[in-house]
Amino acid sequence: MKNRLIFTLLGGVFLFIWQFMAWAMPAFHWDSIAYTPLQTQLLEALDASGLETGMYVLGQPDPAAYAQEGMAEAQMQALQGKGYARINYIRNYGSDMVMNMVRGFFVCLVMAYLLHFLLGNLKRDGLKERVLHAAGFGVVFFLFMPYTNFIWFKDPDIWAYVADAVIPWALLGVLSVKFRNVNS
């Protein structure tokens, strides 16, 4: 149990630092949060439109069109070759950085704990097996959300997500060898 707790703490800190580096410095995900000098005009237009806080995909058929036969297909055809956008619009910006960081750190601890638990159940638990299983754990996360989103929305930071899926998890697999649970 002591090994699991130490690994959870070290692994959680490592994942948290990795995420910071991936998004802040050297910012592997920078392409997905790029600045545009048009931001003031765009935000003013969104605000003036009365758009409510929410996530929107622009460049898709009106959901009511699906009720009428052939209407959705006609709208889809009309949209071919035109631009589209995903907007995560928040009408009143406010950021509680401390609570966001605390929640993010807690999630990293939970993931490290789950990884150690899964690796502790390996029948063969050498370095190679642990690294491959840990990297596989990361790849599952990658395939579930970032990649399936990429299929539809072509997120520009897909390669950063690949790195996020393999590198930190493989390194945690290496670290896990030191913290094997012998009797738990």
C-alpha positions in Angstrom: 0.0 0.0 0.0 2.9 2.3 0.8 4.3 1.8 -2.7 1.0 2.6 -4.3 0.6 5.8 -2.3 4.2 7.0 -3.1 3.7 6.1 -6.8 0.4 7.9 -6.9 1.9 11.1 -5.4 5.0 11.0 -7.6 3.0 10.0 -10.7 0.4 12.6 -10.1 3.0 15.3 -9.7 4.8 14.1 -12.9 1.6 14.1 -14.9 0.6 17.6 -13.6 4.0 19.0 -14.6 3.8 17.3 -18.0 0.4 18.9 -18.6 1.8 22.3 -17.5 4.6 21.9 -20.0 2.4 20.7 -22.8 0.1 23.7 -22.5 2.2 26.5 -21.0 5.9 26.0 -21.8 7.1 24.8 -24.3 3.4 24.7 -25.2 3.1 21.7 -27.6 -0.7 22.5 -27.9 -0.1 26.1 -28.9 -1.7 25.6 -32.3 -5.1 24.8 -30.7 -5.1 28.1 -28.6 -3.7 30.5 -31.2 -4.2 34.2 -30.9 -6.0 36.2 -33.6 -5.9 40.0 -33.9 -9.6 39.7 -34.8 -10.5 38.5 -31.4 -12.1 41.8 -30.2 -14.3 42.1 -33.3 -15.3 38.4 -33.1 -16.1 38.6 -29.4 -18.1 41.8 -29.9 -20.1 40.1 -32.7 -20.8 37.1 -30.6 -21.9 39.3 -27.7 -24.1 41.5 -29.9 -25.7 38.4 -31.4 -27.1 37.4 -28.0 -25.5 33.9 -28.2 -25.8 32.1 -24.9 -22.9 30.5 -23.2 -22.2 27.1 -24.7 -20.3 25.0 -27.2 -21.3 25.4 -30.9 -20.4 23.9 -34.2 -21.0 26.4 -37.0 -21.4 25.0 -40.5 -23.9 22.2 -39.9 -27.5 21.7 -40.8 -30.3 23.0 -38.6 -31.4 20.1 -36.3 -35.0 20.8 -37.3 -34.0 19.9 -40.9 -33.6 16.2 -39.9 -37.4 16.0 -39.4 -38.0 16.8 -43.0 -37.0 14.2 -45.5 -34.1 15.3 -47.7 -33.7 18.7 -46.0 -30.7 17.8 -44.0 -28.9 16.3 -47.0 -29.7 19.5 -49.0 -28.3 21.7 -46.2 -25.2 19.5 -46.0 -24.7 19.7 -49.7 -25.0 23.5 -49.5 -22.3 23.6 -46.8 -19.7 21.6 -48.8 -16.6 23.5 -49.4 -17.5 26.3 -47.0 -15.9 27.2 -43.7 -16.9 25.8 -40.3 -15.9 26.5 -36.7 -16.2 25.1 -33.2 -16.9 27.8 -30.6 -16.7 27.4 -26.9 -18.4 30.7 -26.0 -18.5 31.9 -22.4 -20.5 35.1 -22.1 -19.0 36.3 -18.8 -15.3 35.3 -18.5 -14.1 34.5 -15.0 -11.3 32.1 -14.1 -10.7 30.5 -10.7 -7.2 29.3 -11.6 -6.6 27.9 -8.1 -9.6 25.6 -8.1 -8.9 24.6 -11.7 -5.3 23.6 -10.8 -6.5 21.7 -7.7 -9.0 19.7 -9.7 -6.4 19.1 -12.4 -3.9 17.9 -9.8 -6.5 15.6 -8.2 -7.3 14.1 -11.6 -3.6 13.4 -12.2 -3.4 11.6 -8.8 -6.4 9.5 -9.7 -4.9 8.5 -13.1 -1.6 7.6 -11.5 -3.4 5.5 -8.8 -5.4 3.7 -11.5 -2.3 3.1 -13.6 -0.4 1.6 -10.6 -3.4 -0.6 -9.8 -3.6 -1.9 -13.3 0.2 -2.5 -13.5 0.1 -4.3 -10.2 -2.2 -6.9 -11.7 0.2 -7.9 -14.5 1.3 -11.6 -14.5 4.6 -10.7 -16.0 5.7 -7.4 -14.7 9.2 -6.6 -16.1 10.2 -3.2 -17.4 9.1 -4.0 -21.0 5.7 -5.1 -19.9 5.1 -2.2 -17.6 6.2 0.4 -20.2 4.1 -1.1 -22.9 1.0 -1.4 -20.7 1.5 2.1 -19.3 1.9 3.5 -22.8 -1.2 1.5 -23.9 -3.1 3.1 -21.0 -2.2 6.5 -22.5 -3.1 5.5 -26.0 -6.5 4.4 -24.9 -7.2 7.9 -23.6 -5.8 9.4 -26.8 -8.0 7.2 -29.1 -11.2 7.8 -27.0 -11.2 11.6 -27.1 -8.5 13.5 -28.9 -8.4 11.2 -31.9 -12.2 10.8 -32.3 -12.5 14.6 -32.1 -9.7 14.9 -34.7 -11.6 12.6 -37.1 -14.4 15.2 -37.3 -12.8 18.5 -36.4 -9.1 18.2 -37.5 -7.7 19.7 -34.3 -4.3 21.2 -35.1 -2.6 19.8 -32.0 -3.2 16.2 -32.7 0.6 15.3 -32.6 0.9 17.0 -29.3 -1.9 14.7 -28.0 0.0 11.7 -29.4 3.0 12.8 -27.4 0.8 13.3 -24.3 -0.6 9.8 -24.8 2.8 8.0 -25.0 5.7 9.8 -23.4 4.5 10.6 -19.9 2.7 7.2 -19.6 5.7 5.2 -20.8 7.9 7.1 -18.3 5.4 6.3 -15.5 5.8 2.6 -16.6 9.5 2.9 -16.1 8.9 4.6 -12.7 6.4 1.9 -11.7 9.1 -0.8 -11.7 10.6 0.9 -8.6 7.2 0.8 -6.9 6.0 -2.7 -7.5 3.5 -3.9 -5.0 5.0 -7.1 -3.7 2.3 -8.0 -1.1 -0.7 -5.9 -2.1 
